[in-house]
């Protein structure tokens, strides 16, 4: 049987850690290579998975850049490195002496679609933290400001802006689902959110499906790492504001940051790398966290929080500050609220 | 007449790498190794709350993420004289072991072996079979390896939320306590990984692999297990004489691996064919050939700095770490040699540090660590604490040393007024792929490449075997 022509993807890395690729390898049922094959996606070259290096790769790059070979999607992992002084010399592509920044810009003009894989490539991410002496930025954003390496109104030949598959790292499912829809010609502009992230996963909050939801409902809060309670009040958790389906779509088979006992740091959002306070500490004014759940009016949050705190079952009060369940459901001692 | 060749980008090395060779018609005369990406994590960390190192440093590297977390957590524990909860210590060992073993597997099957499937070997009688098994992306090994790797990393879901980039590893232990049934599941995951190794990689019990104790015994084993993946590698190593390829300085360093009332694999150095004690205060970084500046003389990392220059002097963003002025090779071979495993001691005594021996030590370590993991998992005590409360002093310094899959990783931090004043990181591949120092002594890879036969069509792939035998991680190297 003749198969339809495959969707040709080139994957490049610049100012990042490679963690989105490593996360991609965690794909299961099926594994990554099987998934790509099934979706008719051909990985022309990937820095960690491909055989070719050196001149073999540079030859491919030249053909893609000149347009003699077609490119369906360019995936960039890692920030665009513009420094020092706009020269791009903090990352010269090995074997060429050429700033990676200019290689990326040239290929983005050829590719039908360009994808930013991870928050570094999307917004600048961790590499842009601190004073950002390396002048790191995203492909089409600098933090939450539209316009990065590419202008805010730039569109790929395929008519889409840079698709920001943000996350630190990205979930393998986010990447595979997005590439699969592009390959099938089914990813429309309406399916991207206001930051051009796929709505498949950003129409959810990390809070959705949080295993600590009962503690949240009653404001029974964890006070230190390994406590079982809700981490919003004290430990910096941003799950009620972060846009991702981390507690619906499990990580590594069964878990998530919140299941793992530590705060959501909102890693799919621009600027997550500089929260303005220590990551695992919740800033508050008059005892109320500054960051409130998305779409929730402050007065209602305060009113509901005080009401639910008054109603907190003793079971949750005890368990919230314990590292294992001390009181099981249905074992609430009479009159001990 | 000598010629100059620039090789790059060299892939399957976790980041970007360039190698410049000076060669005559037959051999490499000298090599320069260039790490061409600078991100500046030391600068990012400056002024941050010390606990924020637990968010930033794992993101130095997507393949050594947990190792970076452990180094940071240990540095903070050292700063605050924090006692780690026993369960947290065991859980940290398990999380770190899961990453290290996943990395060993990734290295062997995805990064190293695919080079033998290249066309340049097509005339060899073994090529068809090796290519069918190991060719990049399409080899028959890959689906089962990816599955085994992903399932091993389920351990990180149970103990650390996710991999990579977990925040579960803390100075006082871990954030993710286990219930009794989790403990059972953890043991089942480790068992499944053992089964994979015994069935696919070794075709033998792990205990038999651990018991291999000499070159002769290994040779006999390889003959009997020719149709296993380890057996296939050993035969290739023999046919292609990989034990003569990529000889380093034969000076080795290990910080000691896993915290089991003292390191489970001993710390120390191996120099002039004997064991010696490690004194970390003898570590310095030399910047003479690096594109970073700040101090003309080599300094200990507590006093060090990482400041990018205008790239006029030097040839790599990587610094040159030295122990007592000596370049040191780090990694599984160093760890197993220093720990005194009889097979590795025997192989190094016969042929030193080389491509074959580096790979053998890594695969041996897969077997040894699985056996340790089984013990740690059994010793977890659900119900007992996983994390102690930590308060950090506003002034002080701390050091965190750990063994990542690919070798010795160190963090040194200094805190002033509750903020990070200085944070310096020396990663495994900073040691292995270091540039020259002020005395023009080459780094371990530079040394290992010198003399390599490049007189035929296989020269370039031979260079790549040597490079990848170190299991480099370029994003850690400079960070």
Interface residues (C-beta under 8 A of the other chain):
Chain A: X13 X14 X15 X16 X17 X18 X19 X20 X21 X22 X23 X25 X26 X27 X28 X31 X32 X33 X34 X43 X46 X47 X48 X49 X50 X51 X52 X53 X54 X57 X81 X84 X89 X90 X91 X92 X93 X94 X95 X96 X126 X127 X129 X130 X131 X133 X134 X136 X168 X169 X224 X225 X226 X250 X251 X252 X253 X254 X255 X256 X257 X258 X259 X260 X261 X262 X263 X265 X267 X278 X279 X280 X281 X323 X324 X325
Chain B: X6 X7 X8 X9 X10 X11 X12 X14 X15 X16 X17 X18 X34 X36 X37 X38 X39 X40 X43 X44 X45 X46 X47 X48 X49 X51 X52 X54 X55 X56 X59 X60 X61 X62 X63 X65 X106 X110 X111 X114 X115 X117 X118 X135 X136 X137 X138 X142 X143 X146 X147 X149 X150 X151 X153 X154 X156 X157 X158 X159 X160 X161 X162 X163 X164 X165 X166 X167 X168 X170 X172 X173 X174 X175 X176 X177 X179 X308 X310 X311 X382 X383 X385 X386 X387 X389 X460 X464 X475
